[in-house]
Amino acid sequence: MAKTKTHKATAKRCSITKGGKVKFNHINRRHKLGKMTSKRKRQLRGDAYISESFAPIVKKLIPYA
């Protein structure tokens, strides 16, 4: 049986933690930050986790992570 191909776009954006959660970086942190409030920029600074209902779909796209 052939190996499952990794969806490379998802693999670049997300990673699976040791506990099995899917971690990703927030969007909207590249440019046009002058329009954004300080509170919003601060909230987008850290990593986030994908909801548990959507995580199995993402895990199928990154089979060997």
PDB file of N, H, CA, C and O in Angstrom:
ATOM      1  N   MET A   1       0.840  -1.185   0.000  1.00  0.00           N
ATOM      2  CA  MET A   1       0.000   0.000   0.000  1.00  0.00           C
ATOM      3  C   MET A   1       0.884   1.247   0.000  1.00  0.00           C
ATOM      4  O   MET A   1       1.891   1.305   0.706  1.00  0.00           O
ATOM      5  N   ALA A   2       0.500   2.234  -0.792  1.00  0.00           N
ATOM      6  H   ALA A   2      -0.318   2.187  -1.366  1.00  0.00           H
ATOM      7  CA  ALA A   2       1.290   3.456  -0.934  1.00  0.00           C
ATOM      8  C   ALA A   2       1.137   4.357   0.280  1.00  0.00           C
ATOM      9  O   ALA A   2       0.138   4.303   0.998  1.00  0.00           O
ATOM     10  N   LYS A   3       2.147   5.184   0.491  1.00  0.00           N
ATOM     11  H   LYS A   3       2.958   5.229  -0.092  1.00  0.00           H
ATOM     12  CA  LYS A   3       2.074   6.159   1.571  1.00  0.00           C
ATOM     13  C   LYS A   3       1.061   7.246   1.228  1.00  0.00           C
ATOM     14  O   LYS A   3       0.817   7.533   0.056  1.00  0.00           O
ATOM     15  N   THR A   4       0.477   7.843   2.260  1.00  0.00           N
ATOM     16  H   THR A   4       0.676   7.610   3.212  1.00  0.00           H
ATOM     17  CA  THR A   4      -0.428   8.962   2.078  1.00  0.00           C
ATOM     18  C   THR A   4       0.390  10.229   1.868  1.00  0.00           C
ATOM     19  O   THR A   4       1.351  10.477   2.595  1.00  0.00           O
ATOM     20  N   LYS A   5       0.017  11.024   0.885  1.00  0.00           N
ATOM     21  H   LYS A   5      -0.764  10.823   0.294  1.00  0.00           H
ATOM     22  CA  LYS A   5       0.748  12.257   0.626  1.00  0.00           C
ATOM     23  C   LYS A   5       0.362  13.327   1.643  1.00  0.00           C
ATOM     24  O   LYS A   5      -0.802  13.449   2.024  1.00  0.00           O
ATOM     25  N   THR A   6       1.348  14.089   2.072  1.00  0.00           N
ATOM     26  H   THR A   6       2.294  13.990   1.762  1.00  0.00           H
ATOM     27  CA  THR A   6       1.122  15.189   2.989  1.00  0.00           C
ATOM     28  C   THR A   6       0.667  16.408   2.205  1.00  0.00           C
ATOM     29  O   THR A   6       1.230  16.722   1.157  1.00  0.00           O
ATOM     30  N   HIS A   7      -0.344  17.090   2.706  1.00  0.00           N
ATOM     31  H   HIS A   7      -0.802  16.835   3.558  1.00  0.00           H
ATOM     32  CA  HIS A   7      -0.790  18.340   2.100  1.00  0.00           C
ATOM     33  C   HIS A   7       0.170  19.430   2.548  1.00  0.00           C
ATOM     34  O   HIS A   7       0.100  19.895   3.686  1.00  0.00           O
ATOM     35  N   LYS A   8       1.076  19.843   1.649  1.00  0.00           N
ATOM     36  H   LYS A   8       1.133  19.465   0.725  1.00  0.00           H
ATOM     37  CA  LYS A   8       2.207  20.684   2.030  1.00  0.00           C
ATOM     38  C   LYS A   8       1.784  22.064   2.509  1.00  0.00           C
ATOM     39  O   LYS A   8       2.445  22.628   3.380  1.00  0.00           O
ATOM     40  N   ALA A   9       0.716  22.624   1.979  1.00  0.00           N
ATOM     41  H   ALA A   9       0.179  22.165   1.271  1.00  0.00           H
ATOM     42  CA  ALA A   9       0.264  23.941   2.427  1.00  0.00           C
ATOM     43  C   ALA A   9      -0.182  23.885   3.888  1.00  0.00           C
ATOM     44  O   ALA A   9       0.090  24.804   4.660  1.00  0.00           O
ATOM     45  N   THR A  10      -0.861  22.814   4.261  1.00  0.00           N
ATOM     46  H   THR A  10      -1.082  22.067   3.634  1.00  0.00           H
ATOM     47  CA  THR A  10      -1.295  22.653   5.642  1.00  0.00           C
ATOM     48  C   THR A  10      -0.110  22.376   6.549  1.00  0.00           C
ATOM     49  O   THR A  10      -0.063  22.869   7.676  1.00  0.00           O
ATOM     50  N   ALA A  11       0.838  21.602   6.075  1.00  0.00           N
ATOM     51  H   ALA A  11       0.800  21.202   5.159  1.00  0.00           H
ATOM     52  CA  ALA A  11       2.014  21.270   6.878  1.00  0.00           C
ATOM     53  C   ALA A  11       2.851  22.507   7.187  1.00  0.00           C
ATOM     54  O   ALA A  11       3.477  22.586   8.244  1.00  0.00           O
ATOM     55  N   LYS A  12       2.866  23.480   6.263  1.00  0.00           N
ATOM     56  H   LYS A  12       2.357  23.417   5.404  1.00  0.00           H
ATOM     57  CA  LYS A  12       3.619  24.711   6.492  1.00  0.00           C
ATOM     58  C   LYS A  12       2.921  25.624   7.492  1.00  0.00           C
ATOM     59  O   LYS A  12       3.581  26.406   8.176  1.00  0.00           O
ATOM     60  N   ARG A  13       1.607  25.538   7.587  1.00  0.00           N
ATOM     61  H   ARG A  13       1.070  24.902   7.031  1.00  0.00           H
ATOM     62  CA  ARG A  13       0.846  26.446   8.434  1.00  0.00           C
ATOM     63  C   ARG A  13       0.550  25.884   9.816  1.00  0.00           C
ATOM     64  O   ARG A  13       0.388  26.647  10.768  1.00  0.00           O
ATOM     65  N   CYS A  14       0.476  24.579   9.941  1.00  0.00           N
ATOM     66  H   CYS A  14       0.608  23.959   9.167  1.00  0.00           H
ATOM     67  CA  CYS A  14       0.052  23.944  11.189  1.00  0.00           C
ATOM     68  C   CYS A  14       1.086  22.933  11.656  1.00  0.00           C
ATOM     69  O   CYS A  14       1.873  22.417  10.863  1.00  0.00           O
ATOM     70  N   SER A  15       1.073  22.659  12.944  1.00  0.00           N
ATOM     71  H   SER A  15       0.434  23.078  13.589  1.00  0.00           H
ATOM     72  CA  SER A  15       1.898  21.593  13.493  1.00  0.00           C
ATOM     73  C   SER A  15       1.101  20.887  14.573  1.00  0.00           C
ATOM     74  O   SER A  15       0.225  21.483  15.200  1.00  0.00           O
ATOM     75  N   ILE A  16       1.406  19.618  14.787  1.00  0.00           N
ATOM     76  H   ILE A  16       2.118  19.134  14.278  1.00  0.00           H
ATOM     77  CA  ILE A  16       0.694  18.828  15.782  1.00  0.00           C
ATOM     78  C   ILE A  16       1.561  18.735  17.030  1.00  0.00           C
ATOM     79  O   ILE A  16       2.730  18.357  16.956  1.00  0.00           O
ATOM     80  N   THR A  17       0.986  19.081  18.170  1.00  0.00           N
ATOM     81  H   THR A  17       0.036  19.388  18.230  1.00  0.00           H
ATOM     82  CA  THR A  17       1.731  19.062  19.425  1.00  0.00           C
ATOM     83  C   THR A  17       1.823  17.629  19.946  1.00  0.00           C
ATOM     84  O   THR A  17       1.196  16.713  19.413  1.00  0.00           O
ATOM     85  N   LYS A  18       2.607  17.462  20.984  1.00  0.00           N
ATOM     86  H   LYS A  18       3.117  18.206  21.417  1.00  0.00           H
ATOM     87  CA  LYS A  18       2.778  16.138  21.567  1.00  0.00           C
ATOM     88  C   LYS A  18       1.468  15.605  22.148  1.00  0.00           C
ATOM     89  O   LYS A  18       1.228  14.398  22.155  1.00  0.00           O
ATOM     90  N   GLY A  19       0.633  16.506  22.629  1.00  0.00           N
ATOM     91  H   GLY A  19       0.828  17.487  22.624  1.00  0.00           H
ATOM     92  CA  GLY A  19      -0.661  16.112  23.186  1.00  0.00           C
ATOM     93  C   GLY A  19      -1.725  15.840  22.143  1.00  0.00           C
ATOM     94  O   GLY A  19      -2.823  15.398  22.482  1.00  0.00           O
ATOM     95  N   GLY A  20      -1.418  16.100  20.866  1.00  0.00           N
ATOM     96  H   GLY A  20      -0.527  16.459  20.591  1.00  0.00           H
ATOM     97  CA  GLY A  20      -2.358  15.803  19.800  1.00  0.00           C
ATOM     98  C   GLY A  20      -3.163  16.991  19.318  1.00  0.00           C
ATOM     99  O   GLY A  20      -4.014  16.835  18.443  1.00  0.00           O
ATOM    100  N   LYS A  21      -2.920  18.180  19.864  1.00  0.00           N
ATOM    101  H   LYS A  21      -2.229  18.306  20.576  1.00  0.00           H
ATOM    102  CA  LYS A  21      -3.634  19.362  19.400  1.00  0.00           C
ATOM    103  C   LYS A  21      -2.956  19.895  18.141  1.00  0.00           C
ATOM    104  O   LYS A  21      -1.775  19.641  17.903  1.00  0.00           O
ATOM    105  N   VAL A  22      -3.719  20.634  17.343  1.00  0.00           N
ATOM    106  H   VAL A  22      -4.678  20.840  17.537  1.00  0.00           H
ATOM    107  CA  VAL A  22      -3.181  21.229  16.121  1.00  0.00           C
ATOM    108  C   VAL A  22      -2.946  22.713  16.387  1.00  0.00           C
ATOM    109  O   VAL A  22      -3.878  23.458  16.687  1.00  0.00           O
ATOM    110  N   LYS A  23      -1.681  23.131  16.272  1.00  0.00           N
ATOM    111  H   LYS A  23      -0.923  22.526  16.028  1.00  0.00           H
ATOM    112  CA  LYS A  23      -1.287  24.505  16.571  1.00  0.00           C
ATOM    113  C   LYS A  23      -1.039  25.250  15.265  1.00  0.00           C
ATOM    114  O   LYS A  23      -0.522  24.681  14.303  1.00  0.00           O
ATOM    115  N   PHE A  24      -1.415  26.541  15.239  1.00  0.00           N
ATOM    116  H   PHE A  24      -1.835  27.003  16.020  1.00  0.00           H
ATOM    117  CA  PHE A  24      -1.184  27.357  14.049  1.00  0.00           C
ATOM    118  C   PHE A  24      -0.947  28.797  14.463  1.00  0.00           C
ATOM    119  O   PHE A  24      -1.291  29.200  15.574  1.00  0.00           O
ATOM    120  N   ASN A  25      -0.362  29.564  13.565  1.00  0.00           N
ATOM    121  H   ASN A  25      -0.083  29.236  12.662  1.00  0.00           H
ATOM    122  CA  ASN A  25      -0.153  30.983  13.797  1.00  0.00           C
ATOM    123  C   ASN A  25      -1.355  31.759  13.290  1.00  0.00           C
ATOM    124  O   ASN A  25      -1.997  31.365  12.316  1.00  0.00           O
ATOM    125  N   HIS A  26      -1.654  32.868  13.960  1.00  0.00           N
ATOM    126  H   HIS A  26      -1.132  33.187  14.751  1.00  0.00           H
ATOM    127  CA  HIS A  26      -2.767  33.706  13.539  1.00  0.00           C
ATOM    128  C   HIS A  26      -2.504  34.338  12.178  1.00  0.00           C
ATOM    129  O   HIS A  26      -1.354  34.539  11.787  1.00  0.00           O
ATOM    130  N   ILE A  27      -3.577  34.647  11.463  1.00  0.00           N
ATOM    131  H   ILE A  27      -4.511  34.484  11.781  1.00  0.00           H
ATOM    132  CA  ILE A  27      -3.458  35.366  10.199  1.00  0.00           C
ATOM    133  C   ILE A  27      -3.534  36.866  10.484  1.00  0.00           C
ATOM    134  O   ILE A  27      -3.754  37.279  11.623  1.00  0.00           O
ATOM    135  N   ASN A  28      -3.352  37.666   9.450  1.00  0.00           N
ATOM    136  H   ASN A  28      -3.174  37.330   8.525  1.00  0.00           H
ATOM    137  CA  ASN A  28      -3.448  39.132   9.515  1.00  0.00           C
ATOM    138  C   ASN A  28      -2.359  39.776  10.358  1.00  0.00           C
ATOM    139  O   ASN A  28      -2.619  40.767  11.039  1.00  0.00           O
ATOM    140  N   ARG A  29      -1.134  39.230  10.326  1.00  0.00           N
ATOM    141  H   ARG A  29      -0.922  38.425   9.772  1.00  0.00           H
ATOM    142  CA  ARG A  29      -0.044  39.835  11.081  1.00  0.00           C
ATOM    143  C   ARG A  29       1.132  40.213  10.183  1.00  0.00           C
ATOM    144  O   ARG A  29       2.256  40.310  10.674  1.00  0.00           O
ATOM    145  N   ARG A  30       0.916  40.426   8.893  1.00  0.00           N
ATOM    146  H   ARG A  30       0.002  40.347   8.494  1.00  0.00           H
ATOM    147  CA  ARG A  30       2.010  40.684   7.968  1.00  0.00           C
ATOM    148  C   ARG A  30       2.135  42.162   7.602  1.00  0.00           C
ATOM    149  O   ARG A  30       3.215  42.741   7.720  1.00  0.00           O
ATOM    150  N   HIS A  31       1.051  42.767   7.164  1.00  0.00           N
ATOM    151  H   HIS A  31       0.174  42.296   7.068  1.00  0.00           H
ATOM    152  CA  HIS A  31       1.114  44.158   6.731  1.00  0.00           C
ATOM    153  C   HIS A  31      -0.214  44.828   7.022  1.00  0.00           C
ATOM    154  O   HIS A  31      -1.167  44.181   7.456  1.00  0.00           O
ATOM    155  N   LYS A  32      -0.271  46.122   6.781  1.00  0.00           N
ATOM    156  H   LYS A  32       0.504  46.647   6.428  1.00  0.00           H
ATOM    157  CA  LYS A  32      -1.442  46.964   7.085  1.00  0.00           C
ATOM    158  C   LYS A  32      -1.791  46.898   8.569  1.00  0.00           C
ATOM    159  O   LYS A  32      -2.960  46.787   8.940  1.00  0.00           O
ATOM    160  N   LEU A  33      -0.771  46.967   9.404  1.00  0.00           N
ATOM    161  H   LEU A  33       0.179  47.057   9.103  1.00  0.00           H
ATOM    162  CA  LEU A  33      -0.994  46.886  10.845  1.00  0.00           C
ATOM    163  C   LEU A  33      -1.322  48.250  11.436  1.00  0.00           C
ATOM    164  O   LEU A  33      -1.746  48.332  12.588  1.00  0.00           O
ATOM    165  N   GLY A  34      -1.136  49.316  10.672  1.00  0.00           N
ATOM    166  H   GLY A  34      -0.791  49.248   9.736  1.00  0.00           H
ATOM    167  CA  GLY A  34      -1.435  50.653  11.179  1.00  0.00           C
ATOM    168  C   GLY A  34      -2.906  50.872  11.420  1.00  0.00           C
ATOM    169  O   GLY A  34      -3.283  51.647  12.299  1.00  0.00           O
ATOM    170  N   LYS A  35      -3.757  50.196  10.644  1.00  0.00           N
ATOM    171  H   LYS A  35      -3.451  49.566   9.930  1.00  0.00           H
ATOM    172  CA  LYS A  35      -5.205  50.321  10.807  1.00  0.00           C
ATOM    173  C   LYS A  35      -5.702  49.580  12.041  1.00  0.00           C
ATOM    174  O   LYS A  35      -6.754  49.905  12.591  1.00  0.00           O
ATOM    175  N   MET A  36      -4.948  48.596  12.465  1.00  0.00           N
ATOM    176  H   MET A  36      -4.093  48.332  12.019  1.00  0.00           H
ATOM    177  CA  MET A  36      -5.395  47.696  13.521  1.00  0.00           C
ATOM    178  C   MET A  36      -5.129  48.289  14.899  1.00  0.00           C
ATOM    179  O   MET A  36      -4.116  48.956  15.111  1.00  0.00           O
ATOM    180  N   THR A  37      -6.033  48.046  15.822  1.00  0.00           N
ATOM    181  H   THR A  37      -6.856  47.504  15.649  1.00  0.00           H
ATOM    182  CA  THR A  37      -5.843  48.539  17.181  1.00  0.00           C
ATOM    183  C   THR A  37      -4.738  47.755  17.878  1.00  0.00           C
ATOM    184  O   THR A  37      -4.414  46.636  17.483  1.00  0.00           O
ATOM    185  N   SER A  38      -4.170  48.345  18.906  1.00  0.00           N
ATOM    186  H   SER A  38      -4.433  49.255  19.227  1.00  0.00           H
ATOM    187  CA  SER A  38      -3.111  47.678  19.656  1.00  0.00           C
ATOM    188  C   SER A  38      -3.621  46.409  20.304  1.00  0.00           C
ATOM    189  O   SER A  38      -2.899  45.416  20.387  1.00  0.00           O
ATOM    190  N   LYS A  39      -4.861  46.437  20.764  1.00  0.00           N
ATOM    191  H   LYS A  39      -5.447  47.244  20.697  1.00  0.00           H
ATOM    192  CA  LYS A  39      -5.449  45.258  21.402  1.00  0.00           C
ATOM    193  C   LYS A  39      -5.526  44.096  20.420  1.00  0.00           C
ATOM    194  O   LYS A  39      -5.216  42.957  20.769  1.00  0.00           O
ATOM    195  N   ARG A  40      -5.943  44.392  19.182  1.00  0.00           N
ATOM    196  H   ARG A  40      -6.195  45.317  18.899  1.00  0.00           H
ATOM    197  CA  ARG A  40      -6.074  43.343  18.176  1.00  0.00           C
ATOM    198  C   ARG A  40      -4.723  42.760  17.812  1.00  0.00           C
ATOM    199  O   ARG A  40      -4.591  41.544  17.674  1.00  0.00           O
ATOM    200  N   LYS A  41      -3.716  43.613  17.654  1.00  0.00           N
ATOM    201  H   LYS A  41      -3.824  44.600  17.766  1.00  0.00           H
ATOM    202  CA  LYS A  41      -2.375  43.129  17.316  1.00  0.00           C
ATOM    203  C   LYS A  41      -1.805  42.276  18.451  1.00  0.00           C
ATOM    204  O   LYS A  41      -1.115  41.286  18.206  1.00  0.00           O
ATOM    205  N   ARG A  42      -2.091  42.657  19.659  1.00  0.00           N
ATOM    206  H   ARG A  42      -2.651  43.461  19.858  1.00  0.00           H
ATOM    207  CA  ARG A  42      -1.617  41.895  20.818  1.00  0.00           C
ATOM    208  C   ARG A  42      -2.294  40.527  20.880  1.00  0.00           C
ATOM    209  O   ARG A  42      -1.655  39.532  21.223  1.00  0.00           O
ATOM    210  N   GLN A  43      -3.579  40.474  20.550  1.00  0.00           N
ATOM    211  H   GLN A  43      -4.098  41.282  20.271  1.00  0.00           H
ATOM    212  CA  GLN A  43      -4.307  39.206  20.570  1.00  0.00           C
ATOM    213  C   GLN A  43      -3.818  38.247  19.478  1.00  0.00           C
ATOM    214  O   GLN A  43      -3.872  37.029  19.649  1.00  0.00           O
ATOM    215  N   LEU A  44      -3.349  38.794  18.373  1.00  0.00           N
ATOM    216  H   LEU A  44      -3.305  39.784  18.235  1.00  0.00           H
ATOM    217  CA  LEU A  44      -2.894  37.966  17.259  1.00  0.00           C
ATOM    218  C   LEU A  44      -1.455  37.504  17.426  1.00  0.00           C
ATOM    219  O   LEU A  44      -0.969  36.712  16.619  1.00  0.00           O
ATOM    220  N   ARG A  45      -0.768  37.977  18.449  1.00  0.00           N
ATOM    221  H   ARG A  45      -1.162  38.621  19.104  1.00  0.00           H
ATOM    222  CA  ARG A  45       0.675  37.738  18.580  1.00  0.00           C
ATOM    223  C   ARG A  45       1.022  36.270  18.798  1.00  0.00           C
ATOM    224  O   ARG A  45       1.941  35.762  18.156  1.00  0.00           O
ATOM    225  N   GLY A  46       0.330  35.589  19.667  1.00  0.00           N
ATOM    226  H   GLY A  46      -0.416  36.002  20.190  1.00  0.00           H
ATOM    227  CA  GLY A  46       0.704  34.224  20.024  1.00  0.00           C
ATOM    228  C   GLY A  46       0.126  33.177  19.094  1.00  0.00           C
ATOM    229  O   GLY A  46      -0.578  33.494  18.135  1.00  0.00           O
ATOM    230  N   ASP A  47       0.432  31.932  19.390  1.00  0.00           N
ATOM    231  H   ASP A  47       1.003  31.675  20.169  1.00  0.00           H
ATOM    232  CA  ASP A  47      -0.113  30.813  18.631  1.00  0.00           C
ATOM    233  C   ASP A  47      -1.546  30.523  19.075  1.00  0.00           C
ATOM    234  O   ASP A  47      -1.992  31.004  20.116  1.00  0.00           O
ATOM    235  N   ALA A  48      -2.244  29.750  18.289  1.00  0.00           N
ATOM    236  H   ALA A  48      -1.881  29.360  17.443  1.00  0.00           H
ATOM    237  CA  ALA A  48      -3.603  29.351  18.611  1.00  0.00           C
ATOM    238  C   ALA A  48      -3.772  27.875  18.287  1.00  0.00           C
ATOM    239  O   ALA A  48      -2.922  27.274  17.630  1.00  0.00           O
ATOM    240  N   TYR A  49      -4.870  27.297  18.750  1.00  0.00           N
ATOM    241  H   TYR A  49      -5.560  27.785  19.283  1.00  0.00           H
ATOM    242  CA  TYR A  49      -5.144  25.894  18.522  1.00  0.00           C
ATOM    243  C   TYR A  49      -6.447  25.749  17.765  1.00  0.00           C
ATOM    244  O   TYR A  49      -7.413  26.467  18.024  1.00  0.00           O
ATOM    245  N   ILE A  50      -6.467  24.814  16.827  1.00  0.00           N
ATOM    246  H   ILE A  50      -5.682  24.231  16.617  1.00  0.00           H
ATOM    247  CA  ILE A  50      -7.664  24.551  16.037  1.00  0.00           C
ATOM    248  C   ILE A  50      -8.679  23.835  16.924  1.00  0.00           C
ATOM    249  O   ILE A  50      -8.312  23.028  17.778  1.00  0.00           O
ATOM    250  N   SER A  51      -9.958  24.140  16.711  1.00  0.00           N
ATOM    251  H   SER A  51     -10.256  24.795  16.017  1.00  0.00           H
ATOM    252  CA  SER A  51     -11.003  23.538  17.518  1.00  0.00           C
ATOM    253  C   SER A  51     -10.986  22.017  17.373  1.00  0.00           C
ATOM    254  O   SER A  51     -10.573  21.484  16.343  1.00  0.00           O
ATOM    255  N   GLU A  52     -11.435  21.338  18.407  1.00  0.00           N
ATOM    256  H   GLU A  52     -11.771  21.771  19.244  1.00  0.00           H
ATOM    257  CA  GLU A  52     -11.375  19.876  18.436  1.00  0.00           C
ATOM    258  C   GLU A  52     -12.276  19.235  17.381  1.00  0.00           C
ATOM    259  O   GLU A  52     -12.024  18.105  16.964  1.00  0.00           O
ATOM    260  N   SER A  53     -13.319  19.937  16.946  1.00  0.00           N
ATOM    261  H   SER A  53     -13.523  20.856  17.285  1.00  0.00           H
ATOM    262  CA  SER A  53     -14.200  19.376  15.919  1.00  0.00           C
ATOM    263  C   SER A  53     -13.542  19.411  14.535  1.00  0.00           C
ATOM    264  O   SER A  53     -13.844  18.571  13.687  1.00  0.00           O
ATOM    265  N   PHE A  54     -12.645  20.375  14.304  1.00  0.00           N
ATOM    266  H   PHE A  54     -12.399  21.057  14.993  1.00  0.00           H
ATOM    267  CA  PHE A  54     -11.993  20.524  13.007  1.00  0.00           C
ATOM    268  C   PHE A  54     -10.640  19.832  12.958  1.00  0.00           C
ATOM    269  O   PHE A  54     -10.112  19.590  11.873  1.00  0.00           O
ATOM    270  N   ALA A  55     -10.068  19.508  14.121  1.00  0.00           N
ATOM    271  H   ALA A  55     -10.497  19.705  15.002  1.00  0.00           H
ATOM    272  CA  ALA A  55      -8.727  18.938  14.202  1.00  0.00           C
ATOM    273  C   ALA A  55      -8.577  17.604  13.455  1.00  0.00           C
ATOM    274  O   ALA A  55      -7.552  17.423  12.798  1.00  0.00           O
ATOM    275  N   PRO A  56      -9.525  16.659  13.510  1.00  0.00           N
ATOM    276  CA  PRO A  56      -9.333  15.400  12.775  1.00  0.00           C
ATOM    277  C   PRO A  56      -9.162  15.584  11.276  1.00  0.00           C
ATOM    278  O   PRO A  56      -8.450  14.809  10.638  1.00  0.00           O
ATOM    279  N   ILE A  57      -9.803  16.597  10.704  1.00  0.00           N
ATOM    280  H   ILE A  57     -10.381  17.227  11.223  1.00  0.00           H
ATOM    281  CA  ILE A  57      -9.660  16.855   9.269  1.00  0.00           C
ATOM    282  C   ILE A  57      -8.250  17.308   8.951  1.00  0.00           C
ATOM    283  O   ILE A  57      -7.656  16.880   7.961  1.00  0.00           O
ATOM    284  N   VAL A  58      -7.713  18.184   9.806  1.00  0.00           N
ATOM    285  H   VAL A  58      -8.196  18.531  10.610  1.00  0.00           H
ATOM    286  CA  VAL A  58      -6.358  18.701   9.583  1.00  0.00           C
ATOM    287  C   VAL A  58      -5.333  17.596   9.808  1.00  0.00           C
ATOM    288  O   VAL A  58      -4.333  17.527   9.094  1.00  0.00           O
ATOM    289  N   LYS A  59      -5.567  16.742  10.780  1.00  0.00           N
ATOM    290  H   LYS A  59      -6.380  16.798  11.360  1.00  0.00           H
ATOM    291  CA  LYS A  59      -4.635  15.644  11.060  1.00  0.00           C
ATOM    292  C   LYS A  59      -4.542  14.659   9.897  1.00  0.00           C
ATOM    293  O   LYS A  59      -3.494  14.050   9.683  1.00  0.00           O
ATOM    294  N   LYS A  60      -5.625  14.500   9.151  1.00  0.00           N
ATOM    295  H   LYS A  60      -6.477  14.995   9.325  1.00  0.00           H
ATOM    296  CA  LYS A  60      -5.579  13.638   7.964  1.00  0.00           C
ATOM    297  C   LYS A  60      -4.696  14.234   6.881  1.00  0.00           C
ATOM    298  O   LYS A  60      -4.101  13.505   6.087  1.00  0.00           O
ATOM    299  N   LEU A  61      -4.610  15.572   6.847  1.00  0.00           N
ATOM    300  H   LEU A  61      -5.093  16.164   7.492  1.00  0.00           H
ATOM    301  CA  LEU A  61      -3.801  16.233   5.838  1.00  0.00           C
ATOM    302  C   LEU A  61      -2.311  16.201   6.172  1.00  0.00           C
ATOM    303  O   LEU A  61      -1.460  16.348   5.295  1.00  0.00           O
ATOM    304  N   ILE A  62      -2.011  16.002   7.473  1.00  0.00           N
ATOM    305  H   ILE A  62      -2.702  15.882   8.186  1.00  0.00           H
ATOM    306  CA  ILE A  62      -0.605  15.920   7.917  1.00  0.00           C
ATOM    307  C   ILE A  62      -0.404  14.548   8.562  1.00  0.00           C
ATOM    308  O   ILE A  62      -0.311  14.469   9.787  1.00  0.00           O
ATOM    309  N   PRO A  63      -0.333  13.473   7.786  1.00  0.00           N
ATOM    310  CA  PRO A  63      -0.337  12.135   8.376  1.00  0.00           C
ATOM    311  C   PRO A  63       0.926  11.760   9.138  1.00  0.00           C
ATOM    312  O   PRO A  63       0.846  10.978  10.085  1.00  0.00           O
ATOM    313  N   TYR A  64       2.085  12.284   8.766  1.00  0.00           N
ATOM    314  H   TYR A  64       2.150  12.920   7.997  1.00  0.00           H
ATOM    315  CA  TYR A  64       3.331  11.841   9.381  1.00  0.00           C
ATOM    316  C   TYR A  64       3.961  12.892  10.276  1.00  0.00           C
ATOM    317  O   TYR A  64       5.168  12.856  10.517  1.00  0.00           O
ATOM    318  N   ALA A  65       3.168  13.820  10.767  1.00  0.00           N
ATOM    319  H   ALA A  65       2.188  13.848  10.571  1.00  0.00           H
ATOM    320  CA  ALA A  65       3.708  14.895  11.613  1.00  0.00           C
ATOM    321  C   ALA A  65       3.844  14.449  13.059  1.00  0.00           C
ATOM    322  O   ALA A  65       4.283  15.228  13.906  1.00  0.00           O
TER     323      ALA A  65
END
